[in-house]
């Protein structure tokens, strides 16, 4: 849910929250992982596959080839999560 102020979306507050919680950095890591496996030919845009970190970024996992695997989107997104989106 976006932050609202006087009935309008407060983009400045969202930006501060994203930076504070490291969400932008994590998204960059996920994009980097996807690009690595696209370069190897393991995945392509629109194929319905997700690039999964074996040890999640939220648990200290790194974006290295040995920590990445390809999974179907439904299998990758079926893990239980906390309210902030991190894995349980």
Phi, psi and omega in degrees: 000125180291155176287134182241146178217116181056038177080003179239153181289132181261089184293326179298316180294320177298317181299316179298317181295317180299315181292318183298321184266004176073017184293324180292318179297316180296319179296321178297321178295318179295320178295321179297318180297315180299316180297322179299314183282334173294320180297325178281348180086013181282328179224161173214162183299132176081012182273356179078013180254151175244149172266121185251140171271123179301311171258113187301151177302322181294342179254014177095010179290152181254162177265079175239157184301324181290344181259005183248148174210159179261132177223161173292154182300319182293323179290321182288329185264008183270357179292146176290141184231155172282173180297333179275000177098347180285158183284148177279000000 
